[in-house]
Structures are given as structure tokens and as C-alpha cells.
Amino acid sequence: MAFQVLNHPVVLVTGGSRGIGAATAKLLAKLGYAVCVNYSANETAAHHVVSDIEKEGGKAIAVQADVSNEDDVIRLFNTLDNTLGPVTHLVNNAGILLPQMRVADMSAERINKVLMTNVTSYFLCCREAIKRMEDGGSIVNVSSAASRLGSPFEYVDYAASKGAIDTLTTGLSLEVAKDNIRVNCVRPGFIDTTMHADGGEADRIERVKHLIPLQRGGRPEEVAASIAFLLSHDASYITGTFIDLAGGK
Ligand code: NAP
């Protein structure tokens, strides 16, 4: 894979320590980006991603920051300014889901935690990134097929948070198009990461795979490839667009 990238691109991948974010960070490093691998708690996983990148001759740093916290986001971007340089590209990827539950049983605390982590964080990171993209730039938001499907009986709060990301993508792409900043979105579904265990069902993909037209879950690397395309100069006339990666669902 060889997508065209600008000279000296600097990308922040939020939640780059594991799953889709880790696969994306590694692919972007191979394509020539200097990569900031953001993480929240799992320092060991983040450092593994950085060392895998360095072993392949790439450039990366790991920075801890809870992206749902405004002070942390400001510190994260300032750290990047002083190390790799201001971001030219952003992958908003960090996200959580909580144990499966009907809406009827959800507390305000739970709903707010999901919205702060999955929505507020994307807004804050977009805000800090576009301030720095004076010569244009590119943002990819990681949403979910859940925004279309609603995730009934599992996590409607999570699905609604991803609906907000779809709307953020559309609205922000129109606000910043004149500044040559592109904002696009991928909507994965049923990707093989440990996120499903956080929902209380580690083998969720096994249970649902017969309902997926392609009859299998996806791999993080398959999502990373679409993120890398949308981020790159090969997608230079694409903004406000969605790529669905859900095996046909
Ligand atoms: P994952 O394997 O659970 O990894 C989550 C990542 O997000 C980790 O790097 C984690 O950091 C980071 N993170 C969580 N909360 C954070 C916070 N407050 N601040 C900074 N980082 C934080 O998840 P994944 O499956 O790769 O999912 C990545 C994205 O894809 C999410 O937005 C998710 O909603 C979306 N997605 C996933 C699927 C799927 O089937 N897996 C489907 C559709 C969409 P630590 O390592 O420090 O915990």
C-alpha cells in the first residue's frame, strides 16, 4: 500500500495503543507519518506500538492523555507541538463501550461517561487540530455501524454517541472546507478487538457472524487501510464522506 502523503506529515492517533488505533498508527508510520500514539491507561501497550514502529524505522512517541478531559487534550497537543511538531493529520479513534444494558436501566452517569469519551473528546481534538492546520490538513473520525443500527438491547448510548460523530463529520467538514481541511469518517462494525469484552461479551463476533453478509468479523488492519486512504492526498477531493466497513451489514 502506498498512499501519497505530504512532506513531514505529523499525525495524532487517539487511542493508538490498542485495536484499530494501534493498527492505524503502525500503518501510518510505514507510510511516512511521524505518529503520536495517544493512550489513556495502558502505557505498556502504547510503548509496544511505539517500539514496533521504531523497529521498522518509523518515528513515533506515546503520550498519555484522557481525551475526554479538556486540560489533557490541550497538554497533548502542546506536547506534540514541542516534539514531532504541530499536527497535520488527526485520527479521532479513542472510544469506549460499557456493559450491555437496555436504555431503561441506564444511569445518567453511564450515559455521560460514554458521551464525554466518545463525543466531547472528538470535538476537543478537532478544535485543537484545526487551529494548527494553517496550511490545510485532514481528519478521520472513527464512528461505527452502530450509528445506523442503533445497537438495541446492547448499548444504545454508544450507538447514539457514534450518531453524533457522523453529524460532527458532516458539519465540521462544511465549516473548514474553505481552509483546505478535509474531514471524513469510517464506520466499522464487528472488528476483532478486545472492545467487545468491555461490553461483557468477548465472543460477540462469533455469536453474530452468521448475520454479517461476509460471514466474518473484520480485522483492525482492514479499518486502518481505509483510514489511511481518507487521510492521504489520494483522497484530496473527498470530504464529509463515510466509508462503511461492516462486512455488508
Ligand atoms: P479498543 O481495542 O478497546 O481500544 C480502545 C483505545 O481507546 C485504547 O487505545 C484505549 O487506551 C483508548 N481510550 C479509551 N478511552 C480513552 C480516553 N478517555 N482517552 C484516551 N484514550 C482512550 O477499541 P477498538 O475496538 O480498537 O475501537 C477503536 C474505535 O473504533 C472506537 O472509537 C470504537 O468505538 C470504534 N469501533 C470499534 C468497533 C469494533 O468492533 N471493535 C466497531 C465500530 C467502531 P488504553 O489502551 O490506554 O486503554
Residues whose N, C-alpha, C, O or C-beta is under 5 A from the ligand:
A	BS01	NAP	G15 G16 S17 R18 G19 I20 G21 N38 Y39 S40 A41 N42 A45 A65 D66 V67 S68 N93 A94 G95 T117 V142 S143 S144 A145 P188 G189 F190 I191 T193 T194 M195
